[in-house]
Amino acid sequence: MSDVDEAAGEDLTMVPAGEDYPELRQAVQRICAHFPGEYWRDLEEKEAYPTAFVEELTKHGFLASLIPEEYGGTGLKLRAAAVILEEINASGCTASQGHAQMYIMGTLLRHGSERQKQKYLPKIASGELRLQAFGVTEPTSGTDTTSLRTRAVREGDHYVVNGQKVWTSRAAHSDLMLLLARTTPLDQVTKKSDGLSVFLVDLREARGNGLEIRPIKAMINHNTTEIFMDNLTIPADSLIGQEGRGFRYILDGMNAERILVASECVGDGRWFVKKAVAYANERRVFGRPIGQNQAVQFPIARAWAALEAADMVCRRAAALFAAGKECGADANIAKMLASEATWQAAEACMQTHGGFSYAREYDVERKWREARLYQIAPISTNLVLSYVGQHVLGMPRSF
Ligand SMILES: Cc1cc2nc3c(=O)[nH]c(=O)nc-3n(C[C@H](O)[C@H](O)[C@H](O)COP(=O)(O)OP(=O)(O)OC[C@H]3O[C@@H](n4cnc5c(N)ncnc54)[C@H](O)[C@@H]3O)c2cc1C
């Protein structure tokens, strides 16, 4: 499966990691250059949201790259969007503070009514509205999504929502939230995945009117929150698509999410390797650069090899996605391999820096903390392996 750059007629699978879409990468790098390590360290101390950074990405149309041109976006391919996120992380910035808009928007685009698309997409593209919050996980249901307890009950021209979400990132900095809630009780559906519905909640109206957002203090500055909904009333036309089919809509968007997150991991990994190589070449111990020792050099080289392999699967997954072909296995495998490769790179970078890795000013420990997340969220490694075991290799379902 080749991924051909239509403009250049070049087979992109021949290009090393970090080198396809060079102009797009350079444009992203130019923005990221204005947001150095100090910016991210300062945010972390204040537990603040990178508003200036997200606004800059929005202004240049990067967060609207998957919104079709007819709705004010730039209508790029998924691989181009993945490259944007990869390059942000490879530059030392943090794409996760804005990434959700790219994949959450897909649910609205694919399953929303024309009226909903006209109402929201152009404003999301222009930055007038932020769609950065995705409320799926609950305190008692993470991996087991279909057992979620948030209920939305139709009453005339509105729904009444009761329940709780956890780890809803960026909710306090978003105007809209995509919410997954149960509309038909579990004991009245034949399949657990039936009876769930997706809503686009206007947080500006909901906050203080039945919806409360509380920040969670976390290991990384992810602006993540808990959301409490107590008789929250939302208009019936907040429903996306058909009632009861929400889980399928969410699953539809997951391949794009996996591919985008995998690319962010590749970007982080490239940052770790570059940083580790620079330090290994510069730091002298026993009268020679530490990188001259194979025990220092090999873990970095091994991490780079793993990143190259993960990057190839990311590109294949993105190419299959763009061609409208089945890409669930590739998207999941790409995410797993990339999250593991970046962790390898993070560990190598940490170890190469010795004690100085603990000094905040090097940014290594910050990136190291951030990189660990992707073996857990948005889907854990075990769940990817069970997908491969069951759906690719044909072994029994384990849960
Ligand atoms: C910083 C951060 C940001 C997040 N942002 C969001 C967000 O914006 N929106 C949102 O909805 N969610 C978000 N999440 C939640 C995230 O998607 C979940 O944490 C993740 O899906 C795992 O769910 P859990 O934490 O409930 O783990 P659990 O489901 O409790 O699982 C715990 C562990 O057990 C393993 N496990 C469970 N069942 C099995 C099984 N059958 N076989 C093998 N292993 C199993 C899992 O792999 C995992 O390692 C975020 C989480 C974090 C930490």
The ligand as a Tripos MOL2 file, in Angstrom:
@<TRIPOS>MOLECULE
LIG
   53    58     1     0     0
SMALL
NO_CHARGES

@<TRIPOS>ATOM
      1 C1         -4.6450   12.6380   31.3910 C.3       1 LIG1
      2 C2         -5.8540   11.8910   30.9120 C.ar      1 LIG1
      3 C3         -6.6970   12.4840   29.9860 C.ar      1 LIG1
      4 C4         -7.8540   11.8310   29.5740 C.ar      1 LIG1
      5 N1         -8.7340   12.4910   28.7380 N.ar      1 LIG1
      6 C5         -9.9380   11.9190   28.4870 C.ar      1 LIG1
      7 C6        -10.9530   12.6510   27.7900 C.ar      1 LIG1
      8 O1        -10.7390   13.8030   27.3580 O.2       1 LIG1
      9 N2        -12.1640   12.0770   27.6230 N.ar      1 LIG1
     10 C7        -12.4570   10.8240   28.0880 C.ar      1 LIG1
     11 O2        -13.5810   10.3480   27.9000 O.2       1 LIG1
     12 N3        -11.5110   10.0880   28.7460 N.ar      1 LIG1
     13 C8        -10.2750   10.6030   28.9720 C.ar      1 LIG1
     14 N4         -9.3270    9.9020   29.6630 N.ar      1 LIG1
     15 C9         -9.6670    8.5760   30.1790 C.3       1 LIG1
     16 C10        -8.9410    7.4430   29.4720 C.3       1 LIG1
     17 O3         -9.4940    7.2550   28.1860 O.3       1 LIG1
     18 C11        -9.0560    6.1980   30.3770 C.3       1 LIG1
     19 O4         -8.2530    6.4350   31.5130 O.3       1 LIG1
     20 C12        -8.6470    4.9430   29.6740 C.3       1 LIG1
     21 O5         -9.5730    4.6160   28.6540 O.3       1 LIG1
     22 C13        -8.5500    3.7540   30.6280 C.3       1 LIG1
     23 O6         -9.7120    3.6690   31.4110 O.3       1 LIG1
     24 P1         -9.5970    3.5750   33.0070 P.3       1 LIG1
     25 O7         -8.6630    4.6120   33.4630 O.co2     1 LIG1
     26 O8        -10.9570    3.5640   33.5940 O.co2     1 LIG1
     27 O9         -8.9260    2.1600   33.2500 O.3       1 LIG1
     28 P2         -9.6640    0.8020   33.5830 P.3       1 LIG1
     29 O10       -10.7050    0.5140   32.5650 O.co2     1 LIG1
     30 O11       -10.0380    0.8000   35.0100 O.co2     1 LIG1
     31 O12        -8.4560   -0.2250   33.3600 O.3       1 LIG1
     32 C14        -7.3400   -0.2470   34.2650 C.3       1 LIG1
     33 C15        -6.2780   -1.1700   33.6960 C.3       1 LIG1
     34 O13        -6.8100   -2.4970   33.5740 O.3       1 LIG1
     35 C16        -6.6340   -2.9610   32.2500 C.3       1 LIG1
     36 N5         -7.8040   -3.7610   31.8530 N.ar      1 LIG1
     37 C17        -9.1070   -3.4940   32.0800 C.ar      1 LIG1
     38 N6         -9.8770   -4.4710   31.5570 N.ar      1 LIG1
     39 C18        -9.0400   -5.3480   30.9610 C.ar      1 LIG1
     40 C19        -9.2280   -6.5690   30.2280 C.ar      1 LIG1
     41 N7        -10.4440   -7.0680   29.9820 N.pl3     1 LIG1
     42 N8         -8.1390   -7.2120   29.7710 N.ar      1 LIG1
     43 C20        -6.9080   -6.7310   30.0250 C.ar      1 LIG1
     44 N9         -6.6580   -5.5880   30.6990 N.ar      1 LIG1
     45 C21        -7.7160   -4.9050   31.1580 C.ar      1 LIG1
     46 C22        -6.5250   -1.7260   31.3650 C.3       1 LIG1
     47 O14        -5.7610   -2.0080   30.2120 O.3       1 LIG1
     48 C23        -5.8220   -0.7400   32.2990 C.3       1 LIG1
     49 O15        -4.4310   -0.8640   32.1670 O.3       1 LIG1
     50 C24        -8.1350   10.5200   30.0550 C.ar      1 LIG1
     51 C25        -7.2630    9.9100   30.9590 C.ar      1 LIG1
     52 C26        -6.1490   10.5760   31.4040 C.ar      1 LIG1
     53 C27        -5.2550    9.9030   32.4130 C.3       1 LIG1
@<TRIPOS>BOND
     1     1     2 1
     2     2     3 ar
     3     2    52 ar
     4     3     4 ar
     5     4     5 ar
     6     4    50 ar
     7     5     6 ar
     8     6     7 ar
     9     6    13 1
    10     7     8 2
    11     7     9 ar
    12     9    10 ar
    13    10    11 2
    14    10    12 ar
    15    12    13 ar
    16    13    14 ar
    17    14    15 1
    18    14    50 ar
    19    15    16 1
    20    16    17 1
    21    16    18 1
    22    18    19 1
    23    18    20 1
    24    20    21 1
    25    20    22 1
    26    22    23 1
    27    23    24 1
    28    24    25 2
    29    24    26 1
    30    24    27 1
    31    27    28 1
    32    28    29 2
    33    28    30 1
    34    28    31 1
    35    31    32 1
    36    32    33 1
    37    33    34 1
    38    33    48 1
    39    34    35 1
    40    35    36 1
    41    35    46 1
    42    36    37 ar
    43    36    45 ar
    44    37    38 ar
    45    38    39 ar
    46    39    40 ar
    47    39    45 ar
    48    40    41 1
    49    40    42 ar
    50    42    43 ar
    51    43    44 ar
    52    44    45 ar
    53    46    47 1
    54    46    48 1
    55    48    49 1
    56    50    51 ar
    57    51    52 ar
    58    52    53 1
@<TRIPOS>SUBSTRUCTURE
     1 LIG1         1 GROUP 0 **** ****
